[in-house]
Amino acid sequence: MKTDDLIEALAAGIEPVRPARLSPWMVGGALAAAVTAVMLMLGVLPDLAEVVQGPAFWAKAAYTGALAAAALWLVTRLGRPGATIGLAGWTVAAIVGLAGLAGAIELLRLPPEARMDDWLGFTWKVCALNILIISAVTAPLIFLAARRLAPTRPMQAGAAAGLLTGALAATAYGLHCPEATAAFVATWYTLAIAAAAACGAVIGRFALRW
């Protein structure tokens, strides 16, 4: 048999394989788990029905939701052998940068004596910790889903998975958190999500190795 004939015979019947991705059911389950944890551990805002009618609540949700979407893209990308961070990583950076810019503009437009209250709010001491705790509830499902992938950089993939768990947790935490200023969210929510990403990098080093 000639070499060309052998190659054709081996290639016969081969169908393209769809790239692996995180299970939408597990990602949705992680978000549902985060919402449930917030409701059971912290409770939702007593005036939530009124709060959701304002733009501030949805602006906060848009930030954390956009970060979650970008993190999902990043996890999927890094789950492919040899893949780099690429545009997904720049998207995450751009979302965080825009949030930081919005917070800075907000502070500059306030009188100097009002800036500290706008930045710290009433709950800055517990905000990041609460989000990090909630992210621990979302992490098992996200990392189980990520194990279906084939990352060759487990720490980077773990950081991306941690970023996703933190963003989902922060989105759910918005149901409890009374703070909605751009400066507060850009600082303390981002700090919590970054901490979840750091924890994810450590976990990924072991959990995503193959």
Order of alpha helices (4+ residues) and beta strands (2+ residues): alpha-alpha-alpha-alpha-alpha-alpha-alpha-alpha-alpha
